[in-house]
Amino acid sequence: MKTMAPTAWRICGFLTTGIWLYLALFRGNFWKLRERLSLSRPASDHKVTAVIPARDERDLIGRAVASLHAQHFPGRLRVVVADDESSDGTGAASKADLVVRVSPRPPEWKGKLWAVASGLHADDSNPEFYLLTDADIEHVSPDLLQSLLAQAERGFDLVSVMVQLRCESVGEQLLIPAFVFFFFQLYPPQWVWSGQGSAAAAGGCMLIRRETLTRIGGIASIRNALIDDCSLAARVRSCGGRVWLGISELPIRSIRPYGGLTGIRGMISRSAFAQLRHSTLLLIGTVVAMSLTYLAPPLLLFAPDQTAKILGGTAWLLSAILYAPTVRLYRAPLWTAACLPLIAIFYLIATIESAVNYWTGRGGQWKGRAQDQP
């Protein structure tokens, strides 16, 4: 046993270091954050309808709608708010061009998607593009929409950007940049637009061609999807469409407060097990993979073998280097880049909680609805 122990430690060290070398060199350079929406102007005028599903969003919806009305671009924009059985006067507070009172949701639909579909159905303006966004998204830059349209003119059927998530408290600075880092690790934007990897989108801001949405069967084609943004992107790709995903150099942000660590954990656990296709085997594999990738490096520093210690320190350093650009993007303290092992534990706990919630019929909790149940 004494002769085997150093070998086991070294194997673990080589594995975790190999994982980080793969992520650094062969994962589409996701960590460099190169895919960015920059200021540009469309070549022609376009008609756009923005659809915002909203449920009890009185405190936020006004800012979201006002930011859309302030957009400058050569074309016409109509803002539709789908009021999803709100009890706080969301519709009246929105000041949208059209407020649709959403009827009770059919059992085979997710709540948000039924609201989006209701908003689309009520709009009779026949736009060329739909902008699907959320009630907590403030399009700060007045040039954002025209830049999205210019990107679509480059041959893309679906264009989406990861909005700047709220990152103010210490807890948010620790945990929120990691959410973006993990998402782009799963879906490297370079692979998304080139068609090499899985299709993906960021649901806070998605511009889609109306003809493309019609071709895939409308929102009804993903009516039961909890992770609706990536499901929509996959449908577009499956029908021959092109998808672009990235971040934006033009300010666009979420203005929703998380409510501390509990709120952030809830955001993760709401859909984590659905991301794993409700598979217990994939859940176990995720726990093993994340432990080897994120937890092993610092643990190897306590190994009885010097080689294993060096490998663990190398892997930990690589993880911090790769994470640093995302930390800088969110203006979080640079020391948080070294905290990925601790952050990974938090995300693992939330993922396991997501599975437990699903098994007990409490999955996908949002505004009083359990939307992810067996």
C-alpha positions, 0 to 999 in steps of 0.5 A, a space after each residue: 500500500 505504501 508503494 501504491 499511494 504515491 502513484 495514485 496521488 501522481 495519477 490524480 495530479 496528472 489527470 487534473 493538470 491534463 484537464 486544465 491544459 485541455 481547457 486552456 488549449 483545446 476548448 475553443 478559447 472560451 476563457 478569453 472572452 473574444 466573442 463580443 458584440 461591438 458597436 455597429 450599424 445595420 445596413 438597412 431598416 428593420 422592424 422589431 418586436 420585443 416580447 417581455 414575459 413578466 410575472 409580478 415584476 412591478 419594481 423592474 419592468 418599467 426600467 426594462 421597457 424604458 431602456 427599449 424605448 430609448 433604443 436608437 436604430 434605423 427601423 421600428 420597435 414595438 414593445 410587448 409585455 406578456 403579463 403572466 397572471 401578476 398580482 402587483 400591477 405589472 402590466 400598468 407599470 410597464 408602459 409598454 406599447 402592448 400589454 397582453 394578459 396571459 391566460 392560465 397556462 396549459 399543463 404541457 407548457 412552462 410558464 415563461 414560454 407560455 407567456 412568450 408565446 402569448 405575447 408573440 400571438 398577440 403581436 400583429 405587426 409582422 416584424 422581421 425580428 423578435 427580441 426576446 428579453 426579460 423583465 429584469 434586463 436593462 438595455 443601457 446602451 441605446 445602440 445595443 439593438 442596432 448592433 444586434 441587428 448588424 450581427 444578425 445581418 452577418 448571416 445569423 438567425 439567432 443572436 444572443 449576448 450574456 448580459 452583465 449579471 449583478 455583481 456588487 456584494 462580496 458573495 456576488 463577486 465570488 459566485 456570479 463571475 463563475 456562473 458565466 465562466 462555467 456557462 462558456 466552458 460548457 458552450 464555448 462561443 467560438 464553437 457555437 457560432 462555428 457549429 463545432 459544438 452544441 448550440 446555446 443562447 443566453 436567455 436575457 437577450 435573444 434576437 431571432 428572425 421571425 421566419 426562423 421562429 416560424 420554421 422551427 414551429 414557434 415557441 410551441 416547439 420548446 414549450 416544455 423546456 426549462 432551459 428555454 434559451 439553449 433549447 431554442 438555439 438547438 432548435 434553430 441549429 437543427 433546422 439549418 439556422 446559424 447561432 451567435 453567442 457572446 458578451 457585449 461591449 455595449 452595456 446591458 445588465 440584469 437589475 434583479 437583486 439576488 437576495 444573498 447566497 440563498 438567492 444565488 443558490 436558488 438561481 443555480 438549483 432551479 435548472 442545474 438538474 434539468 441541464 443534466 437531463 434529470 440523469 442520476 448517472 450524469 449527476 454522479 459523473 458531474 460530481 466526480 468531474 468537478 471534484 477532479 477538476 476543481 477540488 483536487 488541485 488544492 488537496 494535492 498540495 497536502 499529498 505525501 508525494 512531491 510530484 503530486 504537490 507540484 502538479 496540484 499547484 500547477 493545476 490550481 495556478 492554471 485555473 486561476 489564470 483561465 478564470 481571471 479574464 471573467 473576474 476582470 470582466 465583472 470587476 471583482 477582486 482579482 484574488 477571487 480568481 484563486 477561489 474556484 475550488 471553494 466556488 465549485 463546492 457551492 455550485 456542487 451543493 446547488 446542483 445536488 439540491 436541484 436533483 433533490 428538489 426534482 425528486 421531491 416535486 419542488 424543482 424549478 421554483 420560480 414565483 410560486 411555481 414548481 416548473 421541473 417535476 418528475 
